[in-house]
């Protein structure tokens, strides 16, 4: 086994780099094709989520593999290699297995213990199988990772160790007010209809919002989610709206949760500023249409409270920036505004559709549970923030925004707008830096260590299996040749006598081979046992082509019978 992982995640790279390095479905396909075409790699797959991009490959050369995989990641992510390199991490062999098992258990997630990563690992495996880039090692590794993740959730309380990402985000919006009290009677807009958006909608309904509007690029998905919310028994009123009406809907709602797979901004500072300004003026979209034109929002914005020393011309400049070509400053990088896509199509989070995320499941059990861990390391790795979020009291907030997307859906500049509070993935990570570790985390780490040792032993033992099979095949051929020779020398043997002699010879050969083959498998399963297969081939002068043919037959028939299946 020569497993190599090259990647970056929220622990190694700032949000701005992760946003730019996100991979589309086409980019993932091309990345895998190019990886297999590269000399060091024989099989590969890619795990791309909101918070990580990792390329897994079986390589025959470590240094060449690292160089090639790093170059390919840079090429297909669109981030220059010299810029990407400082944020990359590399894991090899057992360390690579340990890393993936930790990821599967949620230990490496932004919210420790979250279960959504299992669906994303299933999708990574399915992509490798679909493209025929996943061979024996990748299939075994990812299927075992799924089993390890499920074991961690069933044997420990890791999934209950912390808070839902959605719930934690709502608590940050509510500041010091209980979420149920803060949300009671509010109107909400949910943008997106994938698994995370569905979870957010279910959570909002549970905590008591009065009305939820759902916007999605595919209208049918938004309508389906709205129907499920109405039928959930929470008493919430839900309806679907076209994406084109999001700007108008902003003037009506109090809370917005957005999680799409869009590659650009879904809500610009101009959108939010206009909505807050219209809300302050007491006008609704129907009145706007009757008047035929929109008034200049800047005077109303200037009349609002001074927030963090905001210059009176900043709001007007935000509007002007949006009008000048549709590009806005976003965390130091300008990104073109583009239409959103479904979160569970090509973007992240990869997951379930609205119905499968909600049907037959109460809102409590839909939440992603986990605790925040290793934040000291994460905080040290993050770059300094360019600006602090506005600490506006919840009672003075006109519009509360929760951005759960990566890349971000909502322009970070909206935090400067008076009466607006923004909570996003980055600010959630900072807010949770001091959260306590759950006791279950240590138990899960123990499971990971145990499973890594078991997997490594199984892989090392499997490595010698073709040699053992070839040895037994050679022994069977020797028995057949000797029985044939005996037939020529003793033609008068009847069938019963001939069968007895043949069985005796086979038993002798089996007894002679049993102890050494069992022992060599045991020795090969231990660390450093890779050389026993070569020793066996030398001692018995086995044909390398025969051993290779057995290996190819095994690789062509991966053990998929234990595959837990695709994400439902």
C-alpha positions, 0 to 999 in steps of 0.5 A: 500500500502506497496511499498518498493524500494531498489536500487543504482544509479549513484547518490549513487554509483561510476561507478566501483560499478555500473559496477560490480552490473549490472544484466543480463537478467537471473539474473533479472529473478532469482532475481524476482523469489527469491524475491517472494519466500521471506516472506515479498514480495507479488509482485515485479519487477526490473528496471535495466538501465545503471545508476541504479538497483532498486528492487520494491516490495509490502511488509508486513514488512518494516525492514524485507523487507529492509533486504531481498531485500538488501540481494537479490540484493547483491546475484544476482549482485555478489557484497558482501552485506557489500560492496554494503550496503553503496551505497544502498538507500531505499524509502517506500510508498509515497516516493517510488512513488515519486522516481519512478515518478521522475525517469520516468520524467528524474529528476533522470537521468544523463541527466535530462529530457532524454526520454529513461528511459520511455522505460526502465520502460516499459520493467521493467513492461513487465518483471514483467507481463511476470513472473507474479511477478507484481500484482495490485500495481506494475501494477498500479504504473508503468503504472501511472509512464509512464503516468506521464513521458509522461505528463512531456514531453508534458506539459513542456520543460524538454526534451529540457532543456539540451543537448543530451548525445551524443552531449555533449560527442562530444563537450567534444571530440572537446574541444573548437572547434564547433562540426560541424567544428571538425567533418567535413570530419572525419571517425567514427566507431560506436560499437553497434547497439542498441538505443544509438548507433543508436542515436550516428550514426545519430548525427555523420551523422548530424554533418558532418562526411564523413564515418561511420562504424558500428560494432555489434555482430549481423551482420544483425543489423549492416547492417540495421543501415548502410542502414538507415544511407545511406538513411538518406539524410545526405550524409554520407557513411556508411557500416557494419563491423564484430566485428572481424575487429574492431581492423583493423578499428581503424587504419582508423578512427578518432572517435569511439563511443561505447555503447554495453551491454558487461560485459567486455571491448570491446576496450582494451588499447592494441587495441587502442595503436596498432591502434595509433601506426600503424596510426603513422607509416602510415601503413594500415591493408593490408600492415600489412598482407603483412608483415606477422607480427606486429612490436613492437608498443612501440618504436613509442609510446615512440616517441610521446609527453609526456602526463601528465608525462607518463613514457616511459615504461608505454605503453610497460607495457600496451601491456604486461598486455594485453598479460598476460591473457587478463586482464587489470586494469580498474578503480581499478578492473580487468575484463575479456575481453568478447564478446559484446552483443546487447545494447537493448538485455540484457544489457543497454541501453534497447531500440529500434532497429536501424530501429525503432530508425531512420526510419522517424525521423530526427537526431535532434529529435533523440537526448536525451534532458536534463539538468544536475541537482543536480550535487553537490550531485552527486559530493559529492557522487562520490569517488575521481578519481584515475586518471585525464583524459588527457586534450589533445587539439583537434587538437593534438588528433589522435583518439577520443573515446566516451564511453557511455556504462555502464559497460564501453566498453573502458579501462580507461587506454587508456587516458594515450596513447599519441594522444588519448582522451577518454570521458566516462560516468564518465567524462561527469558527471564531465564536466557537474557539473556546467551546469545550471538548467532548469526552466522547472525542477521546473515545472516537480517537481510540476507535480510529487508532484501532481501525487504522491498525486493523486496516493496515494489517488487512492490507499487508496481508492482502498484499501477500495473498496473490503470492500464496495463491500462486504457490498453491496453484504451483503445488496443485500443478505438481500434484496433477503432473505426478498423478499423471506420471503414476497413471503411466507407470501403474495403468492397472490401478482401478478408479478407487485406488487412483482416487485414494493415491491422488487424495493422499498426495494432495494431503501431503502437499497441503500439510507441508504448505499449511504452516508456512503460508499461515505464518507468512500471512501473519508476518506480512500483516505486521509493520515491515512485513512487505518483504515476505511476499518477495521472499516467498517468490524467491524461495519457491521460484514462482513465476512473477506473471502468475502472481501478477495475474492473480493481483489483476484478477483481484483488482478487477473485482473489488469487494463491493458487497459491504458497500453501505450504499449511496447517500439517500 
